[in-house]
Amino acid sequence: MEKDFIAVAAGRKKAELVLKNAKIVDVFCRRIITGDVAIHQEKIAGIGDYTGETERDVCGAYVMPSLIESHAHIESAMLPPREYAKLVIPHGVTAMVADPHEIANVCGEAGLNFMLKDAENLPLEIYFMLPSCVPATPFEHAGAVIDGVTTQKFMESGNFYGLAEMMNVPGVVGADEDVLRKLSSTSRIDGHAPAVSGKELAAYISAGIFTDHECLSSENMLEKISMGMWILLREGTQAKNLVDLVPALTPTAMQRCALCTDDCHLGDIAQKGTVRNAVQTAIALGVEPIDAIIMATRNAAECYGFAHLGAVAPGKQADLLIADDLNLTHISAVYKNGALVAQDGKIVPQAFNAASNQIPAEVLNTVHIRKITPQDLNMEFDPAIPVIHWIEDTISTTAVYRDNADGLNRAAVIERHSGQTRIGKGFLDNYGIRGGAIAQTIGHDSHNITVVGDNTEDMALAVNTLGTQGGIAVVQAGKITAYLALPIAGLMSDKDAESTLTELHKVENAARELSVNPRIDPMMSLAFVSLPVIPELRLTDSGLFDVNKFEFIK
């Protein structure tokens, strides 16, 4: 510690910057303190009565730690880290835990290196967790494989903060050798354990897994907290768990909760932010504003061991936001390391002074399929085979049986990585498309092509529109009505956030013209049709998959 910094903290010397006349959110004692915040050498020197070389009178506004995103997949915003940062920082986020398993499933090591490089020198502190399940299961075909030996090599590089969500619950509980090799590579391991309970949960936690964002019931959440887990309360674009979980939170249980979004669409981020929206949603559901802020700051920092973040206190990094109220209705300023990086909802240009990175060829032109015909997508309806029923406002499904195909959509997942063009087919209920089709190269987690429609002609046209670079295509009555190119791994745009958002709105509007269920996000839900680790029934490029039994439907 430098003498100069101590002198500022002691009041013997002026600070570089002082925020005057603030209502300071004390996340330790759960109270508001009136005073000044002294900032020096990128850290908070003290709170109280201070003078500075530069002083800013905040006129009674609230000064609080900036928000921490505790679990998210950046790629779900269809933007690389640099452009993603420009969206989330004005909404108060200056640090996050990110799992780049979307691009890892497509491009492997080249994809991980791209994300690491693009995240350099940003006013957003990104802690990348190493994807633990590439592919998510052995029941689908991804573009890469990261096994236990490779995991250990990556962890030794020092580029990753820990191991990302371990989705292979049977592998953990059954003590699979390759899974154990991955788990032994680090002591910081995120979880993914929907509906896991009892001794199975005990076995899962005993392997060193300390967080979970997949709580689908309040009972399951409290059981996990009782077993020592941190719960990352999720409020994303399609998966919205706060409404079910918040009513069961006791003051004590809340001390083991942080906030996350997991997967958030570009349009939602631009309009509502990420963690900011989660804070506001929690407050609307009855959480006291200061408690919602504590979950989004101090709790997230304590969960992940960010000792330098999460509080307005001496010695902490000067990552702050200034807001008119505790509901975060208006965030007037965001500071990173004591420097102003956003003001009144806009990025400060000098905060992004580093040159943009060139996109490497290894993450471009990642779609390798032959031309698809309507016949490729045809499937006779069989009442003995279950139908995927989409549950509104979630990413969960149930298996249902129908006497006929009336009102159902056709669905297909097409493997796009090897050129072999494997196709899994099924029927989807409650999605609602009429008179067209939607196809996209975003399909968790292997990111094969997912297409849904009410006729195979439009479905084939939508798939073929994706070309070699991928993206999202909407077709209505034999015509392409919208197309968003996502050339980076078929997941992310190479354009700026504003341009990408404009094109996304066109795609969303075109999708809504097809009468998609208004309580289902057209693209985000489509992206989860193929994820075989969330109950109950999914569709991969190998066919219909029963998640509960962990086997294909015969």
DRENKOLGU-795777 format. One record per residue: x, y, z of N, C-alpha, C, O in turn. Coordinates in steps of 0.02 Angstrom, whole numbers, plus 50000, padded with zeros to 5 digits. Example, Ala and Ser with C-alpha at 12.3 -4.5 7.8 and 13.67 -1.06 7.14 Angstrom:
! residues 2
506604971650390506154977550390506604983550390507124983450423
506424988850354506844994750357506455000250394506705005750402
***
This chain:
! residues 554
500434994050000500005000050000500445006250000500895006850041
500325010949954500725016949950500545021950004499965022550024
501055025650028500935030750079500445035950054500045038650092
500485037449989500055042549959499325040749968498915045049985
499155034449957498455032249962498225032650035497655034750049
498655030650081498485030950152498375038150174497935039650214
498785042650146498715049750164498045052450141497745056550176
497815050250083497165052350059496615049550103496145053150122
496665043150120496165040050162496125043450231495585044050260
496695045650256496725048950321496515056250318496445059550370
496415058850258496195065750250496765070750250496645076750254
497385068350247497965072850247498115075650178498485080450171
497825072350127497965074350058497315073850018496885069750033
497255078149968496665078049926496645071649883497155069149860
496035069149874495935063449829495915065949757495795071849744
496025061449710495985063249640495265065249622495165069949583
494785061749650494075063149636493665061949699493775057049735
493215066449713492745065549768492035066549743491875071549712
491615061649758490905062249744490585065049807490555061749859
490345071249803490105074949861489355074049871488975072949824
489165074449935488445074549954488055068649927487545069349893
488315062749941488015056649916487615052949969487755053550029
487135049049947486815044049989487165037449972487045034549919
487595035150016488025029450001487685023050025487475022450083
487625018249980487315011849997487825007450032488315005250003
487705006250096488135001950138487874994850133487374993050164
488214990750093487984983850081488174979150138487954973350138
488574981550185488764977350242488254977850299488054972850328
488064984050316487594985150371486884986350347486434987550387
486784985950281486114986550252485794993250271485244993450300
486134998650255485895005350273486165010450223486575008750180
485925016550229486145022050186486545026950230486315028950283
487135028850206487575033550241487615039950200487695039650139
487555045550232487625052050197488345054350203488625054650258
488645056150146489345058450149489655058850080489305058950029
490325059050079490705059450017491055052750005491165048850051
491215051549942491615045749923492255048149892492255051449839
492825046649924493475048649899493775043149856493825037449878
493975044949795494265040149748494975042249731495105047949713
495435037449737496135038949724496485032649698496375027249724
496885033549647497265027949618496805021949602496975016249617
496225023449573495745018549549495375014849604494995010149590
495475016949666495135013649722494775018649766494875024749761
494355016049808494005020249857494465021249917494675016449949
494625027549931495055029049988494655029550053494895027650106
494045032250048493655032850109492975035750095492835038250041
492535035350145491885038550142491815042950205492025041050259
491505048650196491445053350252491465060450227491045062450186
491955064250251492035071350231492725072050199493225071850234
492745072950133493375073150096493395078850047492865081450026
493995080850028494105085749975494505082449920494885077849932
494405084949858494745081849802495005086849752494785092549749
495475084649712495725088649656495145090149608495085095549581
494725085049599494105085849562493535083749607493565078549640
493015087849609492445086249651491805086449609491705090849568
491385081449619490745081149584490185080849636490155076149676
489765085749636489205085949682488635081649652488345083449601
488485076149685487955071749659487275073549687486765070449670
487265078749729486625081849750486135076849781485535076949766
486395072649824485955068049860485765061649823485345057849846
486075060549765485945054349729486275048449765486705049349808
486055042449747486325036349778486965034149743486995033649682
487485032949783488105030049757488155022949785488125021949846
488235018249741488255011249761488765007449719488985010049668
488955001449741489404997549698489074996049632488464994949629
489464995849578489164993949514488984986549516489214982849559
488574984549469488264977949471488734972549444489164973849402
488634966549469489034960749447488564955449418488114953149452
488684953649357488314948149324488654941649346489244940549331
488284937349381488594931449409488614925349364488954920449378
488244925449309488294919949260487934921949196487334923349196
488304922049141487994923649077488414920849020489014919749026
488064919648965488384917748902488354923848856487814925548831
488904927148847488934933248807488654932048737488304936248709
488804926248709488604924848640487844925048630487614926248575
487464924048683486734924148677486474931048658485914931648633
486874936148669486694942948648486854944048574486724949448548
487144939048542487324939348471487854944648457487894947248401
488244946248508488784951148502489414948448534489364944748583
490004950048508490624948248541490724952748603490374957648611
491204951048646491284954548710491324962148705491024965648745
491694964748656491794971948651491124975648641490994980548676
490714973248595490064976448583489574975048640489154979248656
489624969148669489204967448727489334972348784488864974748816
489964973848796490134978448850489814985348840489604988448888
489784987548779489494994148765488754994348782488474999648796
488434988548782487724988248800487604987948875487174991348901
487994983748909487834982448980488114987749028487824988849081
488664990949010488974995849056488505001649072488445003349131
488165004749024487705010249042487145008049089486845012249123
487005001549092486504998949138486814996949206486484993849247
487444998749216487744997949282488184991949294488444991149349
488284987649245488704981649253489424983249234489554985549178
489894981949279490604982949262491024976649275491634976749265
490704971249297491064964949307490574959249295489974959849308
490834953649269490404948049255490794941449255491394941349243
490424936149267490684929349259490364926649195489754926349189
490784924649147490534922649081490754915549065491314913549078
490294911949035490434905149012490394905148936489844905548908
490964904748900490954904948827490834898148795491144896548744
490384894148824490314887448796489924887348731489904882148698
489604892848713489254892948649489764892548591489724888248548
490234897148591490724897248537491204891348543491474889048493
491324888948605491764883148614491474877048580491854872948553
490814876248581490494870548550490544870748474490474865548441
490644876648447490704877348374491424877248351491604873648304
491844881048385492534882248361493084879948408493674880648392
492904877048465493414874448510493894879748534493694885348553
494534878048534495054882448561495084889148523495194894348554
494974889048458494984895248419494434899948442494534906048445
493864897248459493314901348484493464904348552493324910248565
493764900348596493944902848662494464908448657494414913548691
494954907448614495474912548605495184918948578495404924448597
494694918448533494374924448506494034928348562494104934448566
493664924948605493314928348660493804931548708493694937248729
494324928148725494834930848771495144937148741495244942148776
495314936848677495634942548645495164948448639495364954148652
494544947248621494064952748612493874955948678493634961648679
493984952448733493814955148799494374959148830494294961848885
494944959548797495514963248825495384970748824495074973448779
495644974148876495654981448880494954984548876494864989748845
494484981348908493804984048910493654986748980493944984349029
493214991548986492994993849052492464989249082492074991249125
492464983049060492044977749087492514972149107492854969249065
492524970549171492964965349198492624958549186492134956949219
492884954649139492574948249122492994942549149493584941749132
492694938549192493014932549218492734926549180492174924449191
493144923949135492914918349094493004911749132493544910349160
492484907849133492504901049160492614896349100492334897449046
493004891149110493144886549056492554881749046492354878449093
492284881448985491724876848973491894869748994492424867048977
491434866649032491564860049059491254854449019491444848649026
490774856048977490404850848941490354852648867489854855348844
490874851148830490894852348758491044845648724491614843448724
490524842348696489824844548694489474843548761489754840548807
488854846148766488494845848830488364838648850488394836948909
488224834348802488114827248815488384823348756488544826248704
488454816848763488674812748705488104811248657488184807148612
487524814448666486934812848627486814817748569486284817748539
487304821948555487254826748500487954827748472488444825548501
487994831048415488634831848381488814839248378488474843248346
489354841048412489594847948413490174848848365490374844048331
490434854948362490994856348318491664855248351492184855948319
491664853648415492284852648452492174848148512491604846948532
492714845648539492704841648600493244844248647493824844948627
493054845648709493544847448760493504842148814493044842148855
493994837648815493994832248864494374834148926494594839848933
494444829448972494774830949036495494833149029495714837649063
495864829948985496564831748975496624838848948497034842748971
496204840448898496214847148869495984852348921496254857848923
495504850448962495274854949015495854856749062495934862649079
496234851849082496794853249127497314857749094497604862149126
497424856749029497894861048992497654868248991498044872849002
497014869248976496744876048974496774879349042496944885249047
496614875649095496614878549162497324880649182497414885649216
497814876949160498514878649176498744884949140499244887949160
498384887049088498574893149051498474899449092498784904549079
498044899149143497904904949184497394909749154497264915049182
497104907849097496614912349064495904911549090495464915549073
495794906449131495114905049153495074905249229495524902949264
494524908049253494434909149325494214902849362494314902249422
493924898249325493684892049355493364887749301493464889049242
492984882849322492644878249276491904880249272491574881049322
491664881049211490974883249200490484877649215490674871949228
489854879449213489304875049235489394867749214489424866149154
489424863349264489494856249251488794853249240488424852049288
488634852249177487964849949158487884842349159487324839849159
488444838949161488414831549159488314828849230488774826149261
487694829549255487544827249323487664819749330487974817649379
487424815549284487564808349291488304806749292488524802249327
488704810549254489424809449253489744811049320490214807749341
489484816249353489744818049419489544812949471489964810249507
488894811449474488634806849524488914799849515489044796249563
489014797849452489294791349437490044791049438490344785849423
490364796749455491104797149460491454794949396491934791149397
491194797449339491514796249275492234798849275492364804449299
492694794949250493404796749254493564803349219493934807449246
493294804349160493454810449123493144816549157493444821849159
492544815749185492224821149222492634822849283492744828749298
492864817849320493274819049379493924822549362494174826549400
494194820849304494814824249282494684831649272495094835849290
494114833349243493924840349234493834843749302494084849349313
493474840549347493334843449412493964844649453493994849149494
494474840449442495094841149480495544846749455496064848149485
495344849949400495774855049369495734861749405496154866049394
495234862649449495144869049484494724867949546494384862849553
494744872749591494324872349651493704876749645493294876949691
493624880149589493054884649579492634881849521492824882449463
492054878849538491654875349488490924877449493490614876849545
490664879949438489964881849434489534875649420489764870749391
488904876049442488454870349434487894871549385487784877149361
487544866149370486954866149326486584859849345486714854449317
486104860449391485794854449419485044855249426484784855349482
484674855849370483944856749374483604850649406483694844949383
483224851949458482814846749492483234841349527482954836449550
483884842149531484304837249566484194838149641484194843849666
484104832649677483904832949747484194827049785484464822349756
484124827449852484294821749895485024819649890485474823749887
485124813049891485804810349891486164811849825486774812649824
485784812249771486084813949707486374821049710486914822249684
486004825649741486254832449750486854832549796487344836149784
486834828649849487404828349896488034825949860488574828649871
487954820849817488524818349780488794823649732489404824449724
488334827149701488524832449653488914837949688489444840049664
488674840249745489004845649782489674843249810490154847049813
489694836949831490314834349861490894834249812491474833649833
490744834849748491274835049697491594841849692492064842849652
491364846749732491664853349733491274858649696491524864249687
490674857149675490254861849637489894866349687489574863949733
489944873049677489724877549730489164882349711488914885949755
488964882649648488414887149628487904883249586488044877849560
487304886049581486814883449533486334889049513486124893049555
486174889349449485694894249424485074890749395484664893949362
485014884249407484474880349378483984877949431483854871949438
483724882549470483214880849520482524882249491482344887949479
482144876949481481484877549451480924877649502480344878649484
481104876549566480594876949619480924879849682481524879349691
480504882849724480774885749786481034880349833481524881449868
480714874549833480944869149876481644866849857482074865749900
481764866249792482414864249768482944869549783483514867949800
482754875849777483214881349793483424881049866484024881449881
482944880349911483104880349983483504874150002483944874550046
483364868549970483764862549984484494863649964484944861650001
484594866749907485284867949885485644872949930486234872049945
485284878149952485584882849999485764879350064486294880550092
485324875050088485454871350150486064866850145486384865350195
486204864650084486794860450073487424864550058487944861850042
487354871250063487944875450058488074878649991488584881949982
487624877749943487724880649877487544888149877487144890449917
487854891749832487634898449814487124897649758487224893749712
486584901349762486064901249710486104907649670486074913149698
486154906949605486164912649559485454913249531485274909649485
485074917749559484374918649539484354921449468484624926749454
484024917849424484054919349352483434923149328482864921449343
483584928449292483054932249258483324934149189483624939349180
483204929649141483444930749073482884932449026482354934649047
483014931548962482504933048912481934927948913481354929848915
482094921548912481584916448912481514913048981480964911549002
482074911849014482064908749080481994914149134482454917949146
481414914349165481264919449215481064915849279480484913949288
481534914949324481414910949384481244914949447481024912049496
481354921549445481244925449506480534924949532480424924649592
480054925049487479354924949509479184918749551478764919049595
479514913149537479394907049575479834906549637479644903249686
480414909649636480904908649690480894914049744480974912649803
480784920249723480824925849771480334925149830480534926549886
479714923049820479254922549877479494917949933479284918649990
479934913249917480174908449967480814910650001481064907350047
481094916349980481734918550008481634921350078481264926150088
481984918450125482014921250192482614926050195483044925650151
482644930550243483224935050248483884931250252484384933450224
483884925550286484504921550291484674918350225485244918450203
484174915350193484304912050128484544917050076484954915350033
484294923150080484484928250032485234929850034485514932149985
485544928450091486264929750097486674924950055487284925950047
486364919650029486714914849986486484915449914486544910649875
486214921149895485954922149828486274928049793486384933349823
486424927149729486634932549685486154932549626485704928349622
486244937249579485804937849522486174936449457486754938249450
485834933249411486134931849346485604932149292485004932249306
485824932149229485364931949173485424925649131484954923649098
486014922449132486144916349094486144917849019486674918248988
485554918648991485484920148919485024926048911484444925848930
485284931448881484874937448873484944939948801485504940648775
484384941348770484374943648701484584950848695484494954848742
484864952448639485114959148625484584964548637484724969648669
483984963448613483464968448622483284969748694483174975448714
483264964448734483114965248805483674969048841483534973248883
484294967548823484854970948855484844978448840484934982548885
484724980048777484714987148758484164990948794484254996648814
483594987648803483014991048833483034991048909482884996148941
483214985448939483134984649012483784983149049483794983249110
484324981749012484934979549045484894972249063484434968749043
485394969949100485424962949121485274962349195484714960849215
485784963349236485694962949309485234968549334484864967649382
485264974249301484814979749320484084977449316483694978849361
483904973949263483224971349256483074966249310482514965949336
483564962049327483464957149380483344960549447482914958349486
483714965849461483614969749522482914972549524482554971949574
482704975649469482044978849467481484973649472480964974949502
481594967849441481094962549445481024959949516480474958849541
481594958949549481584956649619481214961549663480824959549706
481334968049653480994973149692480244972949679479844973549726
480054972249616479344971949599479004965949630478394966049642
479384960749645479104954649675479124954849751478924950049784
479354960549778479314961349851479964961549888479964962549949
480524960649854481174961149888481324968549903481194972849862
481574969849963481764976749980482314979049932482774975249918
482274985249908482774987649859483494986649881483904984549841
483654988049943484344987349965484564980049964485154978549952
484094975449977484264968349975484394966049903484834961949891
483994968549856484104966849786484794969349764485144965849727
484974975249785485634978049768486194973949800486704972749768
486094971849862486604967749895486714961249857487284959049849
486174958049835486254951849797486644952949733487034948649712
486554958849701486874960349637487574963049645487924964149595
487804964049706488464967049717488864963049767489274958849747
488764964249831489164960949883489114953349879489614949849881
488494950749872488414943449871488774940349812489104935249819
488704943449753489044940849694489804940849703490144936149684
490064946249733490784946749745491014941449795491534938249785
490634940449848490824935449898490774928449870491194924149884
490264927249829490174920649798490794918649759491034913049765
491054923149719491604921549674492294923749700492794923049664
492324926349760492974928149788493264934449758493874935249756
492834939049736493074945449710493154950249769492724954449781
493694949549805493784953449867493844960949854493734964949899
494004962749792494104969849775493464973149750493464979149737
492924969349744492314971949714491724971449763491774968349816
491164974449744490534973249776490334977749833489824976449865
490724983049848490544987349904490854994249894491364995049860
490534999249925490825005949930491165006249997490855007950048
491815004749998492185004350061492925005450047493155004249991
493305007750096494015009150086494395003050060494324997550086
494805004250009495214999049980494874995249924495214991649887
494224995849917493874992549862494004996249796494125002249796
493974992549742494024995549676493455000449665492884999149684
493615006149635493115011449627492675009949567492665013649517
492295004449572491785002649523491115004549553490865001149598
490825009849528490245012949560489715014849509489855015649449
489105015449533488585018549492488215023649534488175023049595
487955028649500487575033949532486865033549505486765033749444
486375033049550485685032349529485235037149569485395038949625
484675038949538484205043449571483845040149629483635043449677
483755033449625483405029849678483675022749681484075020649639
483455019049731483695012149741483375007249692483585001549687
482865009449656482555005249604482945005549538482775002049491
483465009649536483875010449476483465012949416483595011049359
482975017149431482555019849378482975023749328482875023149267
483425027849354483885031649310484585031149337484725033349393
485035028249298485745027849316486095033549281486165033549219
486315038449319486605044449288487345043649272487595047149227
487695039249306488415038449293488645031549315488395028749363
489145028949279489465022649297490215023849296490485026649248
490555021649348491275022349354491605015549356491365010849388
492165014949320492575008949321493295010949340493595015049306
493545008149394494215010049418494265017649428494795020549416
493725020649450493725027749464493645032249404493625038349411
493595029349344493505033349283492785032849259492475027549262
492515038449236491835038649210491815034849144492165036549096
491385029649140491345025549079490655025949046490585024148988
490155028249083489485029149054489125034749090489195035649151
488735038549052488365044149081487675044549049487615044748987
487165044749091486475045349067486305040449011486005042248961
486495034149021486325028848975486755028348913486605024348869
487285032348910487725032248851488445030648873488675032848925
488785026848831489495025448843489905031748833489775035548786
490395032848875490865038348865491365035948813491715030948824
491425039348756491835036848700492545034948718492795029848695
492875038948760493575037548776493655031148819494215028848829
493105028448843493145022148881493315016248835493555011048859
493205017148770493355011848722493845014548670493685015448612
494455015848693494945018848648495395013748614495775015548569
495345007448633495745002348600495445000548533494835000748524
495874998848485495644997048418495264990448420495404986048460
494774989748375494394983548370494854977948346495324979148309
494694971948368495104966148348494864963348281494274963448265
495344960848243495174957548180494884950648195495124947148239
494364948748159494044942348171494434936848136494524937248075
494684931848172495084926648139494664922148095494064921048108
494964919548043494614915247995494334909048027493834906248003
494644906648081494434900448113493724900748143493424895648155
493464906848153492794907348182492284909748131491714911448149
492474909848068492024912048014491834906147969492194901047967
491274906747933491054901547886491034894647919491364889947897
490634894047972490624887948012490024883447998489914878548034
489644884947945489064880847928489244876247870489404878547815
489234869747883489444864847833488894859647823488894854447855
488424861247778487884856647763487764856647687487954861247652
487444851247664487224851147594486564854947589486274856847640
486334856047528485684859247518485134854847546485114848847532
484684857847584484134854147615483514854547571483344859847546
483174848847563482554848547525481964847647572482054845547630
481354849247550480764848047593480704840747614480484839347670
480914836247570480864829147587481324827347645481164822847685
481894830747651482354829447706482024830847774482204827747824
481534835247775481234837447837480554834247851480244835647902
480334830047806479674826947813479684821447866480174817747871
479154820947904479094815747954478354814147964477954818747974
478184807847960477484805847971477314806348045477714804448088
476724808848060476524809448130476334802548157475984798648124
476564801048218476414794748251476164796348322476554798848362
475534794948337475264796548403475624792948461475534794748519
476014787848445476384784248497477034787748516477344785948566
477224792648477477854796348491477684802948524477244806548500
478004804648580477834810848615478004817048575478434817148532
477634822348591477724828948561478044833548613477894833048672
478484838048591478794842948636478294848448649478094852048602
478084849348711477644854848730478044860248765478354858948817
478054866248736478444871748765478054875048821477474876948813
478384875748880478074879048937478224886548933478804888548930
477704890548934477774897748925478194900948980478174898749038
478574906148962478984910049008479544905949040479814907949092
479724900349010480274896249036480664893648976480504894948918
481194889748992481534886048939481414878548949481784874348921
480904876848987480744869849002480204867248954479814871148926
480184860748946479684857548904479394851548941479684849048990
478824849148917478554842848940478414838448880478354840848824
478374832048892478194827248840477444826048842477174824148894
477104827248786476384826148783476234821548723476644820748678
475644818748724475424814448669474804817348636474364819848670
474784817048570474224819748532473954814348486474314809848464
473304814848472472994810048426473174811548353473194807048312
473304817948338473484819848270473934825948273474084828548327
474144828348215474624833848211474294840748206474634845748194
473634841048214473284847448208473564852548258473604851048318
473744858348234473984863648277474714863148297474964867448332
475044857748277475744856848295476204859848242476014860548184
476814861448262477334863448215477814857748205477934853648249
478094857548145478634852848131479294855948156479384862048153
479744851748179480394854148202480934849448177480834843448171
481524852348164482094848248144482734851448171482784857548174
483214847248188483874849548208484374846348160484394840248153
484764850548127485214848348073485934849548094486134855248107
486334844248097487034844848116487404848848063487364847448004
487774854148085488074858748037488834859048040489134863348007
489154854748078489874855448089490304851048045490834853148022
490094844848033490524839947999490404839347925490814836547889
489834841847901489644840847832489224834647821489004833347765
489114830647873488724824447866487974825747867487584821447845
487764831647891487054833747888486584828647919486084826747888
486724826547980486244822348016485634826548032485684832548046
485044823448031484424827148044483984823448094483804817648083
483824826748149483334824248197482674827848186482674833848175
482124824248190481474827248175480964825648229480994820448262
480484830348237479954829248286479404834448277479394837948227
478954834748326478404839548324478424843748387478594841348441
478224850148379478264855048433477574858048445477234860148399
477374858248508476724860848528476804867448567477284868248605
476344872048556476294878348592476794883648568476864888848600
477134882348512477564887548484477164892148439477214898348444
476754889248396476234893248364476334895748293475914899548269
476874893948259476984896548191476424894548144476184888848144
476204899448105475704898148053475934901547988476074907547987
475984897647934476124900447869476854901947855477004906247814
477314898347888478024899647874478484895647917478304890347943
479104898147925479614894447962480154899247986480264904647958
480504897148039481084900748065481654895748072481554890248099
482244897648048482844893348056483404897548084483464903448068
483824894448125484404898048152484964893248170484854887348182
485574896048171486164892148189486314892748263486844890548286
485864895748302485934896048374485504890448403484894890548397
485814885548434485454879848463485854876748518486304872648506
485704878548579486104876348637486104868748642485604865448630
486704866048659487334869548665487804868048606488324871248599
487624863248565488054861548509487974866148449488374866148403
487444870148451487324875248400487304872448329487634874948283
486904867248324486714864948257486134869248233485914873748269
485894868048174485344871948147484684869348175484554863348172
484284873748202483604872048224483114875648179483174881648167
482624872048153482114875048110481434872648133481334866748148
480964877248137480274875748156479804879048106479924884748086
479284875648087478794878548040478174874248035478124869048068
477714876447994477104872447985477084869047917476604865647899
477634869847878477684866147814478414865347796478834869647811
478574859847763479284858247750479584862547695480194863347692
479174865247650479444869547597479754875847626480324877647610
479374879247669479644885347700480224883747747480694887647753
480194878047780480734876047825481384875047786481914877347808
481354871647729481954870547689482234877147663482844878047663
481804881647641482034888147617482384892047673482894895147662
482104891847733482404895347789483094892647805483564896447817
483164886047805483814882947819484324884947765484884886847782
484144884347703484614885847649484804893147646485334894847619
484384897547672484544904747674485134906147719485474911247711
485264901847768485794903047816486484902947785486944905947812
486564899447729487204899347694487764896447737487644892247780
488384898747725488954896147763489104900147826489474897847869
488824906247831488984910347889488484909647946488644911248003
487874907447931487384906447983487004912648002487104918047973
486564911948052486164917548074485454915348089485334909748111
484974919848075484264918448086483884920348023483964925947998
483474915847998483084917147937482344915847951482164910947983
481924920347926481204919647933480894919347863481054923447820
480464914447852480134913547787479384913447798479134910147845
479024917047755478294917047759478014915847689478154919647642
477624910647682477284909047619477774909047560477634911947507
478334905647570478814904847515479274910547502479664910347454
479264915747544479694921547535480114922847598479864922147654
480744924747587481184926547643480984933547666481074938447630
480724934047727480494940547752480994943947797480934949947809
481484940347823481994943447865482584938647872482504932547873
483184941647876483794937547886484304941647924484484947247903
484544938947979485084942048018485694937648012485694931948034
486224940247981486844936547974487234936548040487294941748072
487484930748059487894930048119488534926348100488614920448115
488994929848067489574926548038490074923848089490464919348072
490084926448150490564924048200490284917648231489864917948276
490514912048207490314905348232489574903848220489314899048249
489234907848179488514906948171488134909148232487544907548240
488464912848277488174914848341488154922448351487694924948383
488654925948324488734933048339488834937148276489094934848226
488604943348280488664948048225489364950948223489704951348274
489574953048164490214956748159490084964248152490544968048139
489454966248162489274973248159489224976148230489244972348279
489154982748235489084985748301488394984148330487954981748295
488324985548395487704983748430487094987048399486574983848392
487154993348381486584997048354486344994148288485744993148278
486814992648243486634989748178486324982848186485834981148153
486624978948231486374972148243485674972448272485244968448253
485554977048317484894977748348484364979548297483804977148300
484544983848250484074985748197483864979748156483274978848141
484354975548137484204969548098483814964448139483384960948113
483974964048204483624959348247482884961148253482454956848253
482744967548258482044969748262481654967548200481074965648205
481974967848142481644965648081481484958148084480944956048064
481954954348111481854947148118481294945748168480854941548155
481294949248224480784948148275480084949948249479604946348261
480044955448213479404957548185479144952448134478554950848132
479614949948093479424944848044479184938448078478714935248055
479524936648133479324930648170478634931448201478234926848200
478494937348227477834938548257477284938448205476714936948220
477454940148143476964939748089476744932548077476224931348046
477134927748101476964920648094476554918048152476434912048158
476324922648195475874920948251476204916648304475874912548336
476864917548315477204914048369476874915948435476694921748446
476784911148479476494912248545476794918448578477404918848587
476384923348596476654929648624477024928848690477404933348709
476914923248725477274922148788477904917948778478184915248826
478114917448715478734913848699479164918348656478934921048606
479794919248676480254923048634480424918748573480694913248581
480284921148512480354916848453481054913748445481114907848431
481574917948453482244915448441482554912048502482884906848495
482464915048560482774912148620482494905248636482864900748654
481834904448629481544897848641481774892848589481914887048606
481814894948527482054890548474482754888048489482934882348472
483154892348521483844890548536483894885048588484424881848595
483344883748626483374878748678483004872248661482974867648702
482724871948602482384865748581482854859848585482644854248601
483494860948570483984855548563484404854248625484864850148621
484274857648681484714856948739484524850848782484014851048816
484914845448779484704839148811484894838548885484994832948909
484954844148920485114843848991484594847549033484674848049094
484064850049002483524853249039482874849549023482694848648965
482524847149075481924843049065481404846649022481354852749024
481024842848983480914835748993481054832048927481324826448927
480864835148872480944831948806481274836848759481064842648753
481804834648725482184838948679482294835348612482164829348605
482524839248564482664836648497483374838348478483544844248474
483794833348467484474834448444484534832048372484044829548343
485124832748344485224830348275485184822748271485164819948216
485174819448328485114812148329484404809748344484274803748343
483944814448359483254812548370482964815248435483284819148469
482354812948452482014815048513482364812048574482544806148574
482464816348625482854814248683482464815348748482234820848761
482394810048787482064810348853482584812248904483024808248921
482544818448930483064820948976483024817349043483544816049073
482434815749066482354812449131482674805449131482994803449180
482584801849077482874795149071483574795249041483924790249042
483764801049013484414801948980484504796748924485014793448919
483984796248882484014791648826483554794048770483104798048781
483684791648709483274793448652482614789848652482554784248678
482114793048622481454789948613481514785048555481714786948500
481344778948567481414773848515480854774548463480824770648415
***
